[in-house]
Amino acid sequence: MTAPILAARGLGKRYGRVVALHDADFELMPGEILAVIGDNGAGKSTLIKCLTGAVIPDEGAIILDGARVHFRSPLDARAAGIETVYQHLALCPALPIVDNLFLGRERRRPGVLGRVFRALDRGAMEREARAHLNALGLLTIQNIRQSVETLSGGQRQGIAVVRATAFGSRVVIMDEPTAALGVKESRRVLELLLDVKRRGLPIVLISHNMPHVFEVADRIHIHRLGRRIAVIDPKRHTMSDAVAIMTGAMPPPA
C-alpha cells in the first residue's frame, strides 16, 4: 500500500476551554488532490495551520515522507517543501510579478557582487519567472515586470499558485483559491490545480465550493467538531451526501 506523503496522527489543539482539534487524523497521498471540507468552526483551518507550521499542536504527530517533523513556524514547513497559497494570496501589489515570485528567495549575482555587495541577479530571476509562468500556461501575462496591482483577480491567484509550485517540492496547500473570483477566473484556477497535479505535486484544497471540490478532488476529507469523521470518494458519493455527513444529518460511511 502506498504511504502518505503528509500525515497527521491524533492532533490536538486547545485555546483555553475551546477545543479546536481533538484526536484529528489526516493523510495526503502522493500525486492526488485532497479536498478538505467542513462547516465553519469545524477546525479545518486549525488543522491546516498545524500542517504548515502556523500553529503548534498541543499533542499528536505530523509525518512527512515517513519521518516525524516538528514545525515551529511556516518557514520550517516551507524549508521542508510545503508551500501554501492563502486566501488573501500574501502578495505585494506594488511590486513587480518577478519580485513577488522570488520574495524572500531572491537570486544573487555570482562572485563578489552577490556575495559581498548582495547584488541581485535580475536577469536569472526574470528568465526563471517566465519559465514557471509558461509551465503553468499563464501566457496572458506578457510583462513580468508589471506590478501585481495591475493584474486581474484570476491572474493574481495564478501568480500565487506559480510561486507555490515553483518552490513547493513536496506539497502544495491551497486555502479557498476561488473564493473571491468570478466564473471565468475560477475556471482558470481549477485548470491550474489540474496542471499542478499532472506535474506530480500533491495538493490539499480547502474549499466551501462543492461543485469545484467534486470536479477536481480525488478524495474528500470531511472535518467535523475538531476531527476527521470521514474520507469519501467523490465518484461514489454525491454532494448531498458530503453535506449531510459534514452537518451530521447522515452518519459517516463505515
C-alpha positions as CSV (number, residue, x, y, z in Angstrom):
1,M,0.0,0.0,0.0
2,T,1.3,3.5,-0.9
3,A,2.3,5.5,2.1
4,P,1.0,9.1,2.6
5,I,3.4,11.9,1.7
6,L,2.0,14.0,4.5
7,A,0.0,12.7,7.5
8,A,-1.1,13.7,11.0
9,R,-2.0,11.4,13.9
10,G,-4.0,12.4,16.9
11,L,-3.6,16.1,16.6
12,G,-5.0,18.2,19.4
13,K,-5.2,21.9,19.9
14,R,-6.9,23.9,22.6
15,Y,-7.4,27.6,23.3
16,G,-8.4,27.7,26.9
17,R,-11.7,25.8,27.1
18,V,-12.2,25.9,23.4
19,V,-11.1,22.6,21.7
20,A,-10.2,23.4,18.1
21,L,-8.8,19.9,17.3
22,H,-9.3,16.6,19.1
23,D,-7.6,13.4,18.0
24,A,-7.6,14.6,14.4
25,D,-6.1,12.5,11.7
26,F,-5.1,13.4,8.1
27,E,-3.5,11.7,5.1
28,L,-2.4,13.1,1.8
29,M,-1.3,10.6,-0.8
30,P,1.3,11.2,-3.5
31,G,0.0,12.8,-6.7
32,E,-3.6,13.4,-5.5
33,I,-5.8,16.4,-4.9
34,L,-7.3,16.0,-1.4
35,A,-10.2,18.3,-0.6
36,V,-10.8,19.3,3.0
37,I,-14.3,20.4,3.8
38,G,-16.2,21.2,6.9
39,D,-18.6,23.7,8.4
40,N,-17.5,27.0,9.9
41,G,-15.8,26.2,13.3
42,A,-15.1,22.6,12.4
43,G,-11.4,23.0,13.0
44,K,-10.2,22.6,9.4
45,S,-8.3,25.9,9.4
46,T,-6.5,24.9,12.6
47,L,-5.6,21.6,11.1
48,I,-4.1,23.2,8.1
49,K,-2.2,25.8,10.2
50,C,-0.7,22.9,12.2
51,L,0.4,21.2,9.0
52,T,2.0,24.5,7.7
53,G,3.7,25.5,11.0
54,A,1.5,28.5,11.7
55,V,0.1,26.8,14.8
56,I,2.0,24.3,17.0
57,P,-0.3,21.5,18.1
58,D,-0.6,20.6,21.8
59,E,-0.5,16.9,21.0
60,G,-0.2,14.4,18.2
61,A,2.3,13.9,15.4
62,I,2.9,15.3,11.9
63,I,4.7,12.9,9.5
64,L,6.3,14.0,6.2
65,D,7.6,11.3,3.9
66,G,7.6,8.8,6.7
67,A,9.6,10.9,9.2
68,R,8.1,12.8,12.1
69,V,8.5,16.6,11.8
70,H,8.2,19.5,14.3
71,F,7.3,22.7,12.5
72,R,7.9,25.8,14.7
73,S,7.0,28.3,12.0
74,P,5.8,28.5,8.4
75,L,9.4,28.9,7.4
76,D,10.1,25.4,8.8
77,A,7.3,24.0,6.7
78,R,8.5,25.9,3.6
79,A,12.0,24.6,4.1
80,A,10.6,21.1,4.2
81,G,8.9,21.6,0.8
82,I,5.4,22.6,1.9
83,E,4.1,25.7,0.2
84,T,0.7,27.4,0.9
85,V,-1.5,29.6,-1.2
86,Y,-3.5,31.6,1.3
87,Q,-7.0,33.0,0.7
88,H,-5.6,36.6,0.9
89,L,-2.7,35.5,-1.5
90,A,0.1,37.2,0.5
91,L,1.3,39.2,-2.5
92,C,2.8,42.7,-2.5
93,P,0.6,44.6,-5.0
94,A,3.1,47.4,-5.6
95,L,6.0,45.1,-6.5
96,P,6.5,43.5,-10.0
97,I,5.5,40.0,-10.7
98,V,9.1,38.7,-10.7
99,D,9.8,40.3,-7.3
100,N,6.6,38.6,-5.9
101,L,7.7,35.2,-7.2
102,F,11.1,35.5,-5.5
103,L,10.1,37.4,-2.4
104,G,12.4,36.2,0.4
105,R,14.2,33.9,-2.0
106,E,16.0,36.4,-4.3
107,R,18.8,35.2,-6.5
108,R,22.1,36.9,-6.0
109,R,24.7,37.5,-8.7
110,P,27.7,35.2,-8.8
111,G,31.0,36.2,-7.4
112,V,31.9,39.2,-5.3
113,L,29.0,41.3,-6.4
114,G,26.5,38.8,-5.0
115,R,28.5,37.5,-2.0
116,V,29.8,40.9,-0.7
117,F,27.6,43.6,-2.2
118,R,24.4,41.4,-2.3
119,A,23.6,42.4,-5.8
120,L,20.6,40.7,-7.3
121,D,20.7,38.6,-10.5
122,R,17.6,40.1,-12.0
123,G,18.2,38.5,-15.4
124,A,18.2,35.0,-13.9
125,M,15.1,35.7,-11.9
126,E,13.2,37.0,-14.9
127,R,14.2,34.0,-17.0
128,E,13.2,31.6,-14.3
129,A,9.9,33.5,-13.6
130,R,9.0,33.4,-17.3
131,A,9.7,29.6,-17.4
132,H,7.5,29.0,-14.4
133,L,4.6,31.1,-15.8
134,N,4.9,29.3,-19.2
135,A,5.0,25.9,-17.5
136,L,1.6,26.5,-15.9
137,G,0.1,28.1,-19.0
138,L,-0.1,31.7,-17.8
139,L,0.6,33.1,-21.3
140,T,-1.7,36.1,-20.9
141,I,0.9,37.7,-18.7
142,Q,3.3,39.3,-21.2
143,N,5.3,41.6,-19.0
144,I,6.7,40.0,-15.8
145,R,8.0,43.5,-14.7
146,Q,4.5,44.9,-14.3
147,S,3.1,45.5,-10.9
148,V,0.8,42.8,-9.4
149,E,-1.8,45.5,-8.7
150,T,-2.4,45.8,-12.5
151,L,-3.5,42.2,-12.8
152,S,-6.9,40.7,-12.6
153,G,-8.0,38.6,-9.7
154,G,-7.5,35.4,-11.6
155,Q,-4.0,36.4,-12.7
156,R,-3.1,37.3,-9.2
157,Q,-4.3,33.9,-8.0
158,G,-2.2,32.4,-10.8
159,I,0.9,34.2,-9.6
160,A,0.3,32.9,-6.0
161,V,-0.1,29.3,-7.4
162,V,3.0,29.6,-9.6
163,R,5.1,30.8,-6.6
164,A,3.9,27.8,-4.5
165,T,4.5,25.2,-7.3
166,A,7.9,26.7,-8.2
167,F,9.3,26.2,-4.7
168,G,7.0,23.6,-3.2
169,S,9.0,20.4,-3.7
170,R,6.6,18.1,-1.8
171,V,3.2,19.5,-1.0
172,V,1.0,22.5,-2.1
173,I,-1.8,23.6,0.1
174,M,-4.5,26.0,-1.3
175,D,-6.9,27.8,1.0
176,E,-10.2,28.8,-0.8
177,P,-8.4,29.6,-4.1
178,T,-11.6,30.5,-5.9
179,A,-13.5,32.3,-3.1
180,A,-13.2,35.8,-4.5
181,L,-13.1,35.1,-8.2
182,G,-15.6,35.2,-11.0
183,V,-16.7,32.2,-13.1
184,K,-14.0,32.6,-15.8
185,E,-11.2,33.2,-13.3
186,S,-12.3,30.3,-11.1
187,R,-12.2,28.0,-14.2
188,R,-8.6,29.1,-14.8
189,V,-7.6,28.4,-11.2
190,L,-9.2,24.9,-11.4
191,E,-7.2,24.2,-14.6
192,L,-4.1,25.4,-12.8
193,L,-4.8,22.9,-10.0
194,L,-5.0,20.0,-12.5
195,D,-1.8,21.2,-14.2
196,V,0.0,21.1,-10.9
197,K,-1.3,17.6,-10.2
198,R,-0.1,16.5,-13.6
199,R,3.4,17.7,-12.7
200,G,3.3,15.3,-9.8
201,L,2.7,17.6,-6.8
202,P,0.0,16.5,-4.4
203,I,-2.4,19.3,-3.4
204,V,-4.6,20.0,-0.3
205,L,-7.6,22.0,-1.4
206,I,-9.6,23.8,1.3
207,S,-12.9,24.9,-0.1
208,H,-16.6,25.5,0.5
209,N,-17.4,25.3,-3.2
210,M,-18.8,21.8,-3.5
211,P,-19.0,21.8,-7.4
212,H,-15.4,22.7,-7.6
213,V,-14.5,20.1,-4.9
214,F,-16.3,17.3,-6.7
215,E,-14.8,18.3,-10.1
216,V,-11.1,18.2,-9.2
217,A,-10.7,16.2,-5.9
218,D,-9.6,12.5,-5.9
219,R,-10.7,12.2,-2.2
220,I,-12.6,14.4,0.2
221,H,-11.6,14.7,3.9
222,I,-14.7,15.7,5.9
223,H,-13.9,17.6,9.2
224,R,-16.5,18.0,12.0
225,L,-16.3,19.1,15.6
226,G,-12.5,19.2,15.6
227,R,-11.7,15.9,14.0
228,R,-11.9,13.9,10.7
229,I,-15.1,12.0,10.6
230,A,-14.9,10.6,7.1
231,V,-12.9,10.4,3.8
232,I,-15.1,9.8,0.8
233,D,-14.7,9.1,-2.9
234,P,-16.4,11.8,-4.9
235,K,-17.2,9.2,-7.6
236,R,-19.2,7.1,-5.1
237,H,-20.9,9.8,-3.1
238,T,-22.9,12.9,-4.1
239,M,-22.6,16.5,-3.0
240,S,-25.8,16.0,-0.9
241,D,-24.0,13.0,0.9
242,A,-21.0,15.2,1.6
243,V,-23.1,18.0,3.1
244,A,-25.2,15.6,5.1
245,I,-22.1,13.9,6.6
246,M,-20.5,17.3,7.2
247,T,-23.5,18.6,9.1
248,G,-24.3,15.4,11.0
249,A,-27.5,14.7,9.1
250,M,-26.1,11.4,7.8
251,P,-23.8,9.0,9.7
252,P,-20.3,8.7,8.1
253,P,-19.7,5.7,6.0
254,A,-18.1,2.7,7.7
